[in-house]
Amino acid sequence: MAHIQRKHSLIGVGCWIQGLGLLLFVAAVWLRGLVGIIVAFVILVALFVVGSRLSYQHICSNCGNRVPGKYVKICPVCKEKLE
Ligand SMILES: [Zn+2]
């Protein structure tokens, strides 16, 4: 029986989003007062959550192909059952 592996891809959309969030945060701190910092912080957290979700991929341990999510029961490529 195969299982789902989590694969972290460093070069991906996720990293760009996280980088963008960090840049935005620095810009907000530099430009504005407390409100700007709070708003930027909320955006930063949201971007980090989205970014880290996107930078992880779920792959099948049997064939190494990407599966749509971690709750998938059967690999769409090799039809192996996933734990
Ligand atoms: Zn597979």
PDB file of the backbone (N, CA, C, O) and the ligand in Angstrom, with CONECT records:
HET     ZN  A 101       1
ATOM      1  N   MET A   1       0.835  -1.205   0.000  1.00  0.00           N
ATOM      2  CA  MET A   1       0.000   0.000   0.000  1.00  0.00           C
ATOM      3  C   MET A   1       0.874   1.260   0.000  1.00  0.00           C
ATOM      4  O   MET A   1       1.820   1.384   0.778  1.00  0.00           O
ATOM      5  N   ALA A   2       0.541   2.146  -0.855  1.00  0.00           N
ATOM      6  CA  ALA A   2       1.304   3.383  -0.953  1.00  0.00           C
ATOM      7  C   ALA A   2       0.779   4.408   0.062  1.00  0.00           C
ATOM      8  O   ALA A   2      -0.298   4.240   0.634  1.00  0.00           O
ATOM      9  N   HIS A   3       1.541   5.440   0.265  1.00  0.00           N
ATOM     10  CA  HIS A   3       1.068   6.513   1.133  1.00  0.00           C
ATOM     11  C   HIS A   3       1.402   7.876   0.524  1.00  0.00           C
ATOM     12  O   HIS A   3       2.195   7.991  -0.411  1.00  0.00           O
ATOM     13  N   ILE A   4       0.775   8.886   1.081  1.00  0.00           N
ATOM     14  CA  ILE A   4       0.974  10.237   0.548  1.00  0.00           C
ATOM     15  C   ILE A   4       2.181  10.884   1.227  1.00  0.00           C
ATOM     16  O   ILE A   4       2.293  10.899   2.453  1.00  0.00           O
ATOM     17  N   GLN A   5       3.057  11.404   0.418  1.00  0.00           N
ATOM     18  CA  GLN A   5       4.225  12.100   0.951  1.00  0.00           C
ATOM     19  C   GLN A   5       4.053  13.590   0.755  1.00  0.00           C
ATOM     20  O   GLN A   5       3.480  14.045  -0.236  1.00  0.00           O
ATOM     21  N   ARG A   6       4.556  14.335   1.709  1.00  0.00           N
ATOM     22  CA  ARG A   6       4.545  15.784   1.572  1.00  0.00           C
ATOM     23  C   ARG A   6       5.886  16.232   1.028  1.00  0.00           C
ATOM     24  O   ARG A   6       6.940  15.916   1.582  1.00  0.00           O
ATOM     25  N   LYS A   7       5.829  16.958  -0.046  1.00  0.00           N
ATOM     26  CA  LYS A   7       7.061  17.408  -0.674  1.00  0.00           C
ATOM     27  C   LYS A   7       7.082  18.929  -0.667  1.00  0.00           C
ATOM     28  O   LYS A   7       6.157  19.585  -1.145  1.00  0.00           O
ATOM     29  N   HIS A   8       8.153  19.467  -0.119  1.00  0.00           N
ATOM     30  CA  HIS A   8       8.276  20.917  -0.051  1.00  0.00           C
ATOM     31  C   HIS A   8       9.063  21.418  -1.247  1.00  0.00           C
ATOM     32  O   HIS A   8      10.209  21.027  -1.465  1.00  0.00           O
ATOM     33  N   SER A   9       8.439  22.279  -2.009  1.00  0.00           N
ATOM     34  CA  SER A   9       9.144  22.826  -3.154  1.00  0.00           C
ATOM     35  C   SER A   9       9.572  24.261  -2.856  1.00  0.00           C
ATOM     36  O   SER A   9       8.739  25.127  -2.590  1.00  0.00           O
ATOM     37  N   LEU A  10      10.859  24.493  -2.905  1.00  0.00           N
ATOM     38  CA  LEU A  10      11.397  25.812  -2.564  1.00  0.00           C
ATOM     39  C   LEU A  10      11.147  26.830  -3.669  1.00  0.00           C
ATOM     40  O   LEU A  10      10.951  28.018  -3.413  1.00  0.00           O
ATOM     41  N   ILE A  11      11.159  26.342  -4.889  1.00  0.00           N
ATOM     42  CA  ILE A  11      10.907  27.251  -6.002  1.00  0.00           C
ATOM     43  C   ILE A  11       9.450  27.097  -6.394  1.00  0.00           C
ATOM     44  O   ILE A  11       9.093  26.204  -7.163  1.00  0.00           O
ATOM     45  N   GLY A  12       8.620  27.966  -5.866  1.00  0.00           N
ATOM     46  CA  GLY A  12       7.207  27.846  -6.171  1.00  0.00           C
ATOM     47  C   GLY A  12       6.461  29.115  -5.862  1.00  0.00           C
ATOM     48  O   GLY A  12       7.014  30.108  -5.389  1.00  0.00           O
ATOM     49  N   VAL A  13       5.184  29.040  -6.150  1.00  0.00           N
ATOM     50  CA  VAL A  13       4.303  30.195  -5.924  1.00  0.00           C
ATOM     51  C   VAL A  13       4.291  30.566  -4.451  1.00  0.00           C
ATOM     52  O   VAL A  13       4.250  31.743  -4.094  1.00  0.00           O
ATOM     53  N   GLY A  14       4.327  29.550  -3.605  1.00  0.00           N
ATOM     54  CA  GLY A  14       4.256  29.769  -2.169  1.00  0.00           C
ATOM     55  C   GLY A  14       5.338  30.693  -1.649  1.00  0.00           C
ATOM     56  O   GLY A  14       5.071  31.586  -0.845  1.00  0.00           O
ATOM     57  N   CYS A  15       6.549  30.478  -2.106  1.00  0.00           N
ATOM     58  CA  CYS A  15       7.672  31.293  -1.663  1.00  0.00           C
ATOM     59  C   CYS A  15       7.531  32.739  -2.139  1.00  0.00           C
ATOM     60  O   CYS A  15       7.865  33.681  -1.420  1.00  0.00           O
ATOM     61  N   TRP A  16       7.036  32.890  -3.346  1.00  0.00           N
ATOM     62  CA  TRP A  16       6.834  34.237  -3.888  1.00  0.00           C
ATOM     63  C   TRP A  16       5.804  34.987  -3.064  1.00  0.00           C
ATOM     64  O   TRP A  16       5.972  36.172  -2.774  1.00  0.00           O
ATOM     65  N   ILE A  17       4.743  34.299  -2.691  1.00  0.00           N
ATOM     66  CA  ILE A  17       3.685  34.929  -1.900  1.00  0.00           C
ATOM     67  C   ILE A  17       4.226  35.321  -0.527  1.00  0.00           C
ATOM     68  O   ILE A  17       3.925  36.402  -0.021  1.00  0.00           O
ATOM     69  N   GLN A  18       5.021  34.444   0.069  1.00  0.00           N
ATOM     70  CA  GLN A  18       5.594  34.747   1.377  1.00  0.00           C
ATOM     71  C   GLN A  18       6.552  35.929   1.294  1.00  0.00           C
ATOM     72  O   GLN A  18       6.570  36.791   2.173  1.00  0.00           O
ATOM     73  N   GLY A  19       7.336  35.960   0.245  1.00  0.00           N
ATOM     74  CA  GLY A  19       8.273  37.059   0.029  1.00  0.00           C
ATOM     75  C   GLY A  19       7.550  38.374  -0.174  1.00  0.00           C
ATOM     76  O   GLY A  19       7.956  39.415   0.342  1.00  0.00           O
ATOM     77  N   LEU A  20       6.473  38.306  -0.934  1.00  0.00           N
ATOM     78  CA  LEU A  20       5.647  39.480  -1.207  1.00  0.00           C
ATOM     79  C   LEU A  20       5.036  40.005   0.093  1.00  0.00           C
ATOM     80  O   LEU A  20       5.005  41.213   0.327  1.00  0.00           O
ATOM     81  N   GLY A  21       4.559  39.103   0.923  1.00  0.00           N
ATOM     82  CA  GLY A  21       3.971  39.470   2.200  1.00  0.00           C
ATOM     83  C   GLY A  21       4.974  40.169   3.101  1.00  0.00           C
ATOM     84  O   GLY A  21       4.653  41.154   3.766  1.00  0.00           O
ATOM     85  N   LEU A  22       6.181  39.651   3.114  1.00  0.00           N
ATOM     86  CA  LEU A  22       7.252  40.222   3.938  1.00  0.00           C
ATOM     87  C   LEU A  22       7.612  41.625   3.459  1.00  0.00           C
ATOM     88  O   LEU A  22       7.823  42.535   4.261  1.00  0.00           O
ATOM     89  N   LEU A  23       7.679  41.782   2.144  1.00  0.00           N
ATOM     90  CA  LEU A  23       7.972  43.082   1.543  1.00  0.00           C
ATOM     91  C   LEU A  23       6.891  44.098   1.900  1.00  0.00           C
ATOM     92  O   LEU A  23       7.177  45.242   2.253  1.00  0.00           O
ATOM     93  N   LEU A  24       5.648  43.651   1.797  1.00  0.00           N
ATOM     94  CA  LEU A  24       4.498  44.504   2.106  1.00  0.00           C
ATOM     95  C   LEU A  24       4.539  44.936   3.566  1.00  0.00           C
ATOM     96  O   LEU A  24       4.256  46.087   3.899  1.00  0.00           O
ATOM     97  N   PHE A  25       4.894  43.996   4.422  1.00  0.00           N
ATOM     98  CA  PHE A  25       4.970  44.263   5.855  1.00  0.00           C
ATOM     99  C   PHE A  25       6.040  45.313   6.160  1.00  0.00           C
ATOM    100  O   PHE A  25       5.803  46.248   6.924  1.00  0.00           O
ATOM    101  N   VAL A  26       7.194  45.151   5.566  1.00  0.00           N
ATOM    102  CA  VAL A  26       8.296  46.104   5.755  1.00  0.00           C
ATOM    103  C   VAL A  26       7.893  47.488   5.245  1.00  0.00           C
ATOM    104  O   VAL A  26       8.169  48.502   5.887  1.00  0.00           O
ATOM    105  N   ALA A  27       7.236  47.515   4.081  1.00  0.00           N
ATOM    106  CA  ALA A  27       6.794  48.778   3.487  1.00  0.00           C
ATOM    107  C   ALA A  27       5.774  49.478   4.383  1.00  0.00           C
ATOM    108  O   ALA A  27       5.828  50.696   4.555  1.00  0.00           O
ATOM    109  N   ALA A  28       4.841  48.707   4.956  1.00  0.00           N
ATOM    110  CA  ALA A  28       3.799  49.270   5.808  1.00  0.00           C
ATOM    111  C   ALA A  28       4.384  49.827   7.104  1.00  0.00           C
ATOM    112  O   ALA A  28       3.964  50.883   7.577  1.00  0.00           O
ATOM    113  N   VAL A  29       5.339  49.124   7.665  1.00  0.00           N
ATOM    114  CA  VAL A  29       5.995  49.579   8.897  1.00  0.00           C
ATOM    115  C   VAL A  29       6.743  50.887   8.627  1.00  0.00           C
ATOM    116  O   VAL A  29       6.760  51.798   9.454  1.00  0.00           O
ATOM    117  N   TRP A  30       7.334  50.948   7.492  1.00  0.00           N
ATOM    118  CA  TRP A  30       8.135  52.108   7.131  1.00  0.00           C
ATOM    119  C   TRP A  30       7.268  53.323   6.817  1.00  0.00           C
ATOM    120  O   TRP A  30       7.624  54.452   7.153  1.00  0.00           O
ATOM    121  N   LEU A  31       6.135  53.086   6.175  1.00  0.00           N
ATOM    122  CA  LEU A  31       5.301  54.180   5.688  1.00  0.00           C
ATOM    123  C   LEU A  31       4.274  54.690   6.695  1.00  0.00           C
ATOM    124  O   LEU A  31       4.043  55.895   6.790  1.00  0.00           O
ATOM    125  N   ARG A  32       3.665  53.787   7.437  1.00  0.00           N
ATOM    126  CA  ARG A  32       2.511  54.191   8.234  1.00  0.00           C
ATOM    127  C   ARG A  32       2.689  53.919   9.727  1.00  0.00           C
ATOM    128  O   ARG A  32       3.707  53.394  10.177  1.00  0.00           O
ATOM    129  N   GLY A  33       1.664  54.295  10.462  1.00  0.00           N
ATOM    130  CA  GLY A  33       1.669  54.122  11.910  1.00  0.00           C
ATOM    131  C   GLY A  33       1.149  52.773  12.342  1.00  0.00           C
ATOM    132  O   GLY A  33       1.315  51.770  11.648  1.00  0.00           O
ATOM    133  N   LEU A  34       0.518  52.765  13.496  1.00  0.00           N
ATOM    134  CA  LEU A  34       0.059  51.530  14.124  1.00  0.00           C
ATOM    135  C   LEU A  34      -0.977  50.785  13.280  1.00  0.00           C
ATOM    136  O   LEU A  34      -0.917  49.561  13.165  1.00  0.00           O
ATOM    137  N   VAL A  35      -1.923  51.515  12.692  1.00  0.00           N
ATOM    138  CA  VAL A  35      -2.973  50.875  11.894  1.00  0.00           C
ATOM    139  C   VAL A  35      -2.355  50.131  10.712  1.00  0.00           C
ATOM    140  O   VAL A  35      -2.735  49.003  10.401  1.00  0.00           O
ATOM    141  N   GLY A  36      -1.398  50.785  10.066  1.00  0.00           N
ATOM    142  CA  GLY A  36      -0.707  50.166   8.931  1.00  0.00           C
ATOM    143  C   GLY A  36      -0.008  48.884   9.333  1.00  0.00           C
ATOM    144  O   GLY A  36      -0.029  47.892   8.603  1.00  0.00           O
ATOM    145  N   ILE A  37       0.612  48.915  10.506  1.00  0.00           N
ATOM    146  CA  ILE A  37       1.335  47.733  11.003  1.00  0.00           C
ATOM    147  C   ILE A  37       0.371  46.581  11.268  1.00  0.00           C
ATOM    148  O   ILE A  37       0.642  45.432  10.919  1.00  0.00           O
ATOM    149  N   ILE A  38      -0.780  46.915  11.903  1.00  0.00           N
ATOM    150  CA  ILE A  38      -1.766  45.869  12.218  1.00  0.00           C
ATOM    151  C   ILE A  38      -2.326  45.267  10.925  1.00  0.00           C
ATOM    152  O   ILE A  38      -2.397  44.047  10.780  1.00  0.00           O
ATOM    153  N   VAL A  39      -2.722  46.140   9.985  1.00  0.00           N
ATOM    154  CA  VAL A  39      -3.260  45.667   8.705  1.00  0.00           C
ATOM    155  C   VAL A  39      -2.216  44.821   7.982  1.00  0.00           C
ATOM    156  O   VAL A  39      -2.530  43.745   7.472  1.00  0.00           O
ATOM    157  N   ALA A  40      -0.994  45.296   7.938  1.00  0.00           N
ATOM    158  CA  ALA A  40       0.080  44.576   7.260  1.00  0.00           C
ATOM    159  C   ALA A  40       0.346  43.228   7.927  1.00  0.00           C
ATOM    160  O   ALA A  40       0.635  42.237   7.256  1.00  0.00           O
ATOM    161  N   PHE A  41       0.245  43.205   9.260  1.00  0.00           N
ATOM    162  CA  PHE A  41       0.487  41.970   9.994  1.00  0.00           C
ATOM    163  C   PHE A  41      -0.556  40.912   9.659  1.00  0.00           C
ATOM    164  O   PHE A  41      -0.238  39.738   9.472  1.00  0.00           O
ATOM    165  N   VAL A  42      -1.819  41.359   9.587  1.00  0.00           N
ATOM    166  CA  VAL A  42      -2.912  40.441   9.236  1.00  0.00           C
ATOM    167  C   VAL A  42      -2.700  39.888   7.830  1.00  0.00           C
ATOM    168  O   VAL A  42      -2.846  38.689   7.594  1.00  0.00           O
ATOM    169  N   ILE A  43      -2.353  40.780   6.897  1.00  0.00           N
ATOM    170  CA  ILE A  43      -2.097  40.361   5.513  1.00  0.00           C
ATOM    171  C   ILE A  43      -0.905  39.404   5.464  1.00  0.00           C
ATOM    172  O   ILE A  43      -0.922  38.408   4.742  1.00  0.00           O
ATOM    173  N   LEU A  44       0.118  39.720   6.237  1.00  0.00           N
ATOM    174  CA  LEU A  44       1.319  38.885   6.271  1.00  0.00           C
ATOM    175  C   LEU A  44       1.006  37.472   6.742  1.00  0.00           C
ATOM    176  O   LEU A  44       1.458  36.493   6.148  1.00  0.00           O
ATOM    177  N   VAL A  45       0.221  37.375   7.824  1.00  0.00           N
ATOM    178  CA  VAL A  45      -0.154  36.063   8.359  1.00  0.00           C
ATOM    179  C   VAL A  45      -0.961  35.287   7.320  1.00  0.00           C
ATOM    180  O   VAL A  45      -0.719  34.103   7.086  1.00  0.00           O
ATOM    181  N   ALA A  46      -1.936  35.981   6.692  1.00  0.00           N
ATOM    182  CA  ALA A  46      -2.771  35.342   5.677  1.00  0.00           C
ATOM    183  C   ALA A  46      -1.929  34.855   4.503  1.00  0.00           C
ATOM    184  O   ALA A  46      -2.125  33.746   4.007  1.00  0.00           O
ATOM    185  N   LEU A  47      -0.997  35.685   4.067  1.00  0.00           N
ATOM    186  CA  LEU A  47      -0.137  35.315   2.945  1.00  0.00           C
ATOM    187  C   LEU A  47       0.780  34.153   3.313  1.00  0.00           C
ATOM    188  O   LEU A  47       1.081  33.298   2.480  1.00  0.00           O
ATOM    189  N   PHE A  48       1.222  34.131   4.576  1.00  0.00           N
ATOM    190  CA  PHE A  48       2.095  33.048   5.009  1.00  0.00           C
ATOM    191  C   PHE A  48       1.365  31.716   5.047  1.00  0.00           C
ATOM    192  O   PHE A  48       1.913  30.677   4.679  1.00  0.00           O
ATOM    193  N   VAL A  49       0.110  31.767   5.500  1.00  0.00           N
ATOM    194  CA  VAL A  49      -0.703  30.546   5.545  1.00  0.00           C
ATOM    195  C   VAL A  49      -0.928  30.026   4.132  1.00  0.00           C
ATOM    196  O   VAL A  49      -0.736  28.842   3.851  1.00  0.00           O
ATOM    197  N   VAL A  50      -1.342  30.943   3.235  1.00  0.00           N
ATOM    198  CA  VAL A  50      -1.584  30.565   1.837  1.00  0.00           C
ATOM    199  C   VAL A  50      -0.278  30.097   1.199  1.00  0.00           C
ATOM    200  O   VAL A  50      -0.243  29.091   0.490  1.00  0.00           O
ATOM    201  N   GLY A  51       0.779  30.835   1.460  1.00  0.00           N
ATOM    202  CA  GLY A  51       2.085  30.519   0.874  1.00  0.00           C
ATOM    203  C   GLY A  51       2.611  29.159   1.286  1.00  0.00           C
ATOM    204  O   GLY A  51       3.113  28.403   0.455  1.00  0.00           O
ATOM    205  N   SER A  52       2.494  28.841   2.589  1.00  0.00           N
ATOM    206  CA  SER A  52       3.020  27.558   3.046  1.00  0.00           C
ATOM    207  C   SER A  52       2.162  26.399   2.570  1.00  0.00           C
ATOM    208  O   SER A  52       2.646  25.283   2.384  1.00  0.00           O
ATOM    209  N   ARG A  53       0.868  26.684   2.373  1.00  0.00           N
ATOM    210  CA  ARG A  53      -0.013  25.642   1.819  1.00  0.00           C
ATOM    211  C   ARG A  53       0.362  25.337   0.377  1.00  0.00           C
ATOM    212  O   ARG A  53       0.383  24.183  -0.051  1.00  0.00           O
ATOM    213  N   LEU A  54       0.661  26.411  -0.367  1.00  0.00           N
ATOM    214  CA  LEU A  54       0.966  26.249  -1.782  1.00  0.00           C
ATOM    215  C   LEU A  54       2.353  25.654  -2.009  1.00  0.00           C
ATOM    216  O   LEU A  54       2.591  24.992  -3.019  1.00  0.00           O
ATOM    217  N   SER A  55       3.274  25.894  -1.058  1.00  0.00           N
ATOM    218  CA  SER A  55       4.632  25.417  -1.275  1.00  0.00           C
ATOM    219  C   SER A  55       4.780  23.937  -0.917  1.00  0.00           C
ATOM    220  O   SER A  55       5.825  23.336  -1.166  1.00  0.00           O
ATOM    221  N   TYR A  56       3.728  23.354  -0.329  1.00  0.00           N
ATOM    222  CA  TYR A  56       3.738  21.914  -0.068  1.00  0.00           C
ATOM    223  C   TYR A  56       2.929  21.185  -1.126  1.00  0.00           C
ATOM    224  O   TYR A  56       1.832  21.609  -1.490  1.00  0.00           O
ATOM    225  N   GLN A  57       3.477  20.102  -1.607  1.00  0.00           N
ATOM    226  CA  GLN A  57       2.750  19.289  -2.561  1.00  0.00           C
ATOM    227  C   GLN A  57       2.584  17.900  -1.975  1.00  0.00           C
ATOM    228  O   GLN A  57       3.447  17.403  -1.251  1.00  0.00           O
ATOM    229  N   HIS A  58       1.467  17.290  -2.299  1.00  0.00           N
ATOM    230  CA  HIS A  58       1.252  15.909  -1.880  1.00  0.00           C
ATOM    231  C   HIS A  58       1.574  14.997  -3.049  1.00  0.00           C
ATOM    232  O   HIS A  58       1.024  15.153  -4.139  1.00  0.00           O
ATOM    233  N   ILE A  59       2.456  14.058  -2.822  1.00  0.00           N
ATOM    234  CA  ILE A  59       2.812  13.147  -3.898  1.00  0.00           C
ATOM    235  C   ILE A  59       2.608  11.698  -3.460  1.00  0.00           C
ATOM    236  O   ILE A  59       2.680  11.366  -2.277  1.00  0.00           O
ATOM    237  N   CYS A  60       2.356  10.862  -4.439  1.00  0.00           N
ATOM    238  CA  CYS A  60       2.163   9.432  -4.221  1.00  0.00           C
ATOM    239  C   CYS A  60       3.520   8.774  -4.028  1.00  0.00           C
ATOM    240  O   CYS A  60       4.442   9.013  -4.808  1.00  0.00           O
ATOM    241  N   SER A  61       3.652   7.940  -2.984  1.00  0.00           N
ATOM    242  CA  SER A  61       4.941   7.300  -2.706  1.00  0.00           C
ATOM    243  C   SER A  61       5.241   6.185  -3.699  1.00  0.00           C
ATOM    244  O   SER A  61       6.386   5.752  -3.832  1.00  0.00           O
ATOM    245  N   ASN A  62       4.222   5.732  -4.384  1.00  0.00           N
ATOM    246  CA  ASN A  62       4.415   4.631  -5.336  1.00  0.00           C
ATOM    247  C   ASN A  62       4.957   5.119  -6.677  1.00  0.00           C
ATOM    248  O   ASN A  62       5.940   4.581  -7.187  1.00  0.00           O
ATOM    249  N   CYS A  63       4.316   6.137  -7.246  1.00  0.00           N
ATOM    250  CA  CYS A  63       4.714   6.588  -8.572  1.00  0.00           C
ATOM    251  C   CYS A  63       5.355   7.975  -8.569  1.00  0.00           C
ATOM    252  O   CYS A  63       5.938   8.388  -9.571  1.00  0.00           O
ATOM    253  N   GLY A  64       5.254   8.692  -7.458  1.00  0.00           N
ATOM    254  CA  GLY A  64       5.884  10.005  -7.363  1.00  0.00           C
ATOM    255  C   GLY A  64       5.114  11.123  -8.018  1.00  0.00           C
ATOM    256  O   GLY A  64       5.605  12.248  -8.108  1.00  0.00           O
ATOM    257  N   ASN A  65       3.911  10.831  -8.477  1.00  0.00           N
ATOM    258  CA  ASN A  65       3.106  11.868  -9.095  1.00  0.00           C
ATOM    259  C   ASN A  65       2.301  12.628  -8.053  1.00  0.00           C
ATOM    260  O   ASN A  65       2.055  12.136  -6.951  1.00  0.00           O
ATOM    261  N   ARG A  66       1.905  13.811  -8.417  1.00  0.00           N
ATOM    262  CA  ARG A  66       1.178  14.675  -7.514  1.00  0.00           C
ATOM    263  C   ARG A  66      -0.252  14.188  -7.339  1.00  0.00           C
ATOM    264  O   ARG A  66      -0.920  13.825  -8.307  1.00  0.00           O
ATOM    265  N   VAL A  67      -0.712  14.184  -6.101  1.00  0.00           N
ATOM    266  CA  VAL A  67      -2.121  13.875  -5.837  1.00  0.00           C
ATOM    267  C   VAL A  67      -2.807  15.161  -5.380  1.00  0.00           C
ATOM    268  O   VAL A  67      -2.171  16.029  -4.783  1.00  0.00           O
ATOM    269  N   PRO A  68      -4.116  15.282  -5.664  1.00  0.00           N
ATOM    270  CA  PRO A  68      -4.805  16.555  -5.417  1.00  0.00           C
ATOM    271  C   PRO A  68      -4.843  16.993  -3.953  1.00  0.00           C
ATOM    272  O   PRO A  68      -4.918  18.190  -3.677  1.00  0.00           O
ATOM    273  N   GLY A  69      -4.793  16.062  -3.019  1.00  0.00           N
ATOM    274  CA  GLY A  69      -4.863  16.455  -1.619  1.00  0.00           C
ATOM    275  C   GLY A  69      -4.506  15.297  -0.721  1.00  0.00           C
ATOM    276  O   GLY A  69      -4.314  14.175  -1.189  1.00  0.00           O
ATOM    277  N   LYS A  70      -4.413  15.570   0.598  1.00  0.00           N
ATOM    278  CA  LYS A  70      -3.981  14.511   1.500  1.00  0.00           C
ATOM    279  C   LYS A  70      -5.099  13.555   1.879  1.00  0.00           C
ATOM    280  O   LYS A  70      -4.842  12.522   2.497  1.00  0.00           O
ATOM    281  N   TYR A  71      -6.341  13.881   1.518  1.00  0.00           N
ATOM    282  CA  TYR A  71      -7.450  12.991   1.845  1.00  0.00           C
ATOM    283  C   TYR A  71      -7.855  12.098   0.667  1.00  0.00           C
ATOM    284  O   TYR A  71      -8.884  11.423   0.711  1.00  0.00           O
ATOM    285  N   VAL A  72      -7.040  12.106  -0.373  1.00  0.00           N
ATOM    286  CA  VAL A  72      -7.313  11.279  -1.542  1.00  0.00           C
ATOM    287  C   VAL A  72      -7.038   9.819  -1.182  1.00  0.00           C
ATOM    288  O   VAL A  72      -6.016   9.501  -0.574  1.00  0.00           O
ATOM    289  N   LYS A  73      -7.955   8.946  -1.562  1.00  0.00           N
ATOM    290  CA  LYS A  73      -7.826   7.541  -1.167  1.00  0.00           C
ATOM    291  C   LYS A  73      -7.123   6.679  -2.211  1.00  0.00           C
ATOM    292  O   LYS A  73      -6.480   5.683  -1.878  1.00  0.00           O
ATOM    293  N   ILE A  74      -7.253   7.073  -3.472  1.00  0.00           N
ATOM    294  CA  ILE A  74      -6.622   6.316  -4.546  1.00  0.00           C
ATOM    295  C   ILE A  74      -5.821   7.269  -5.428  1.00  0.00           C
ATOM    296  O   ILE A  74      -6.312   8.332  -5.810  1.00  0.00           O
ATOM    297  N   CYS A  75      -4.599   6.887  -5.746  1.00  0.00           N
ATOM    298  CA  CYS A  75      -3.759   7.711  -6.609  1.00  0.00           C
ATOM    299  C   CYS A  75      -4.386   7.795  -8.006  1.00  0.00           C
ATOM    300  O   CYS A  75      -4.708   6.764  -8.598  1.00  0.00           O
ATOM    301  N   PRO A  76      -4.563   9.013  -8.540  1.00  0.00           N
ATOM    302  CA  PRO A  76      -5.190   9.156  -9.856  1.00  0.00           C
ATOM    303  C   PRO A  76      -4.308   8.649 -11.003  1.00  0.00           C
ATOM    304  O   PRO A  76      -4.801   8.427 -12.109  1.00  0.00           O
ATOM    305  N   VAL A  77      -3.030   8.468 -10.751  1.00  0.00           N
ATOM    306  CA  VAL A  77      -2.120   8.068 -11.832  1.00  0.00           C
ATOM    307  C   VAL A  77      -1.914   6.559 -11.839  1.00  0.00           C
ATOM    308  O   VAL A  77      -2.132   5.920 -12.869  1.00  0.00           O
ATOM    309  N   CYS A  78      -1.493   5.961 -10.702  1.00  0.00           N
ATOM    310  CA  CYS A  78      -1.179   4.538 -10.703  1.00  0.00           C
ATOM    311  C   CYS A  78      -2.275   3.685 -10.053  1.00  0.00           C
ATOM    312  O   CYS A  78      -2.152   2.462  -9.979  1.00  0.00           O
ATOM    313  N   LYS A  79      -3.344   4.334  -9.582  1.00  0.00           N
ATOM    314  CA  LYS A  79      -4.514   3.659  -8.981  1.00  0.00           C
ATOM    315  C   LYS A  79      -4.165   2.859  -7.727  1.00  0.00           C
ATOM    316  O   LYS A  79      -4.916   1.975  -7.316  1.00  0.00           O
ATOM    317  N   GLU A  80      -3.037   3.174  -7.135  1.00  0.00           N
ATOM    318  CA  GLU A  80      -2.648   2.514  -5.887  1.00  0.00           C
ATOM    319  C   GLU A  80      -3.468   3.089  -4.726  1.00  0.00           C
ATOM    320  O   GLU A  80      -3.757   4.285  -4.690  1.00  0.00           O
ATOM    321  N   LYS A  81      -3.835   2.220  -3.783  1.00  0.00           N
ATOM    322  CA  LYS A  81      -4.571   2.701  -2.611  1.00  0.00           C
ATOM    323  C   LYS A  81      -3.633   3.497  -1.715  1.00  0.00           C
ATOM    324  O   LYS A  81      -2.485   3.108  -1.497  1.00  0.00           O
ATOM    325  N   LEU A  82      -4.131   4.608  -1.202  1.00  0.00           N
ATOM    326  CA  LEU A  82      -3.309   5.459  -0.356  1.00  0.00           C
ATOM    327  C   LEU A  82      -3.814   5.390   1.077  1.00  0.00           C
ATOM    328  O   LEU A  82      -5.021   5.362   1.314  1.00  0.00           O
ATOM    329  N   GLU A  83      -2.896   5.363   2.026  1.00  0.00           N
ATOM    330  CA  GLU A  83      -3.256   5.295   3.432  1.00  0.00           C
ATOM    331  C   GLU A  83      -3.810   6.624   3.921  1.00  0.00           C
ATOM    332  O   GLU A  83      -4.168   6.751   5.092  1.00  0.00           O
TER     333      GLU A  83
HETATM  334 ZN    ZN A 101       0.677   6.826  -7.690  1.00  0.00          ZN2+
END
